[in-house]
Amino acid sequence: MKTIDLRSDTVTLPTPSMREAIYQAELGDDVFGEDPTTNRLERMAAERMGKEAAMLVVSGTMGNLVCLLTHCKRGEEAILGDKSHTFLYEAGGMSALGGIHPHTVRNQPDGTIRLIDIEAAIRGDNVHFPRTRLICLENTHNRCSGAVLTSEYTDAVAALARGRGIMVHLDGARIFNAAAVLGVDVKELTRNVDSVSFCLSKGLSAPVGSVVCGCREFITEARRVRKVLGGGMRQCGIIAAAGITALEQMVDRIAEDHANARRLAVGIARIQGLTTNLEGTQTNMVYFEPVDEQLTAEILVKQLSKKGIRLLQTGPSQIRAVTHYGITAEDIDLTLAALDKIMQKS
Ligand code: TLP
């Protein structure tokens, strides 16, 4: 039976040309700065993000953590969305390892945090308060239906932060998805943030890795933090080689994933007993819910799984499907047909 795995874009396997690049990669010891392939990936990533320097890390979680620990000292505060990945799904690393105080502010359904809410969250100079050091944004915004933040919004947050002497970090795990929707160069979405972390191993299909980008001084400090976390790697050109191929070959095809997600969302909206936020579906994520309380998300996910279709339960009554390399329009139609059949029987 064919499996259609829509749980996440993290399930993508390396392409044949990635495997070839991994095989051919020129290697050295990266802790000595001597891995030529990693150095090349880092130069490419910095250039793509419009930053001075970059550093390879093992995961998106480590990318965000390294940036937070580099920006903030113990007891300092970071403002972040209450639906942000860093707050919800990174095991509390910022406080566990950095003693950083998370100050959550409500995410709007479009992934933004209102400027007035950010402004209200910034602390005054008072001995009772932690010092506000950082604002974190997420683009695309995973838990907000994969929503896209515009460059105008990001610039406005950065201007507000700069006026108050605060840094901005962008969790750009899927920043290339955002750029594809807006039809802009990624640099426009990162130009005013102090640090950005993006993933090679999601929509870009590389097997491992994220890259952190910022000014030279920031990356020098971040290398020390990565070392503290045990993230100094040796012949990581093995990973970087696939990352280079990802940047060279996998960015331009992302629109396909968005078209497939749209196809899925439109189909789901037509199935009786299911609801989805059709307007909010801008990128490669579709969140939807069964309306009937008898047919829980858990049951629906189990029934689909028996048919070889894998989706992720993201709440008691919520399911997520993510499109990616390897998922075709035909797979979407098979998924819709299976969903329709289950719903008609229920
Ligand atoms: N997200 C994963 C799961 O953790 C939920 C997924 O399947 O979507 N930032 C954002 C916005 C992310 O969505 C993720 C991964 C990360 C950071 C962390 O990346 P990894 O998994 O590489 O640590």
Residues whose N, C-alpha, C, O or C-beta is under 5 A from the ligand:
A	BS01	TLP	R7 S8 T10 S59 G60 T61 M62 H85 Y89 T140 N142 D171 A173
